[in-house]
Amino acid sequence: MGEAAERPMSLPVQERAMLTRDRILQAATEVIAQEGASALTLDRVAAQAGVSKGGFLYHFGSKDALIVGLLNQVMGVLDSELNVLADGIDARRGAFALAYLDYVREPTKASTDTAVSILAAAALDDDLLDSTRDTFRRWQDRLRQDDGLDEVKALLARIVGDGLWLIDLFGLAPPTAEERRKVLDLVSGMITDHGRRGA
């Protein structure tokens, strides 16, 4: 990589702005994870990101705008990861449902970041969850329509996936690794004749 590529000021203005915006969103996630949603103030996030308050306000005009941006970012990442998983599944039907279940086979940092962001938004203003609700509705529709599953199986995949995610997040009497595997394999087997592709 050349010297020019290593110097942020040599980047085009739009690219520098995107990098700063991403740095602010990452700082917000870190503040929430380390100190809780109540610590999410404009000053605290700006300091964590290493930007002035004016620089912060250029990208996010309010705390609500920051929360919505954070939610949209993490939900977009999760959506992309689910799509990649689904594209890699060789199943006659239920690829997205199997991807939804595979995503929670092991707790991941991405799922924790998503949870932290959603909970922060809910704690501050329930209306800020509207776009996240839309994403979950879209996933439920895809489970039902794109995968050709009946509504009960589609809902079961979501309930099991979301339930394990919340169990991991809060440490709510988590199942053993073997129990987790058996539950996920059972539901996967209901979705497609050959379960988890021979697992």
Buried (B, 14 or more C-beta within 10 A) or exposed (E): EEEEEEEEEEBEEEEEBEEBBBBBBBBBBBBBBEEEBEEBEBEBBBBBBEBEEEBBBBBBEEBBEBBBBBBBBBBEEBEEBBEEBBEEBEBEBBBBBBBBBBBBBEBBEEBBBBBBBBBBBBBBEEEBBEEBEEBEEEBBEBBBEBBEBEEEBBBBBBEBBBEBBEBBBEEEEEBEEEEBBEBBBEBBEBBBEEBBEEE
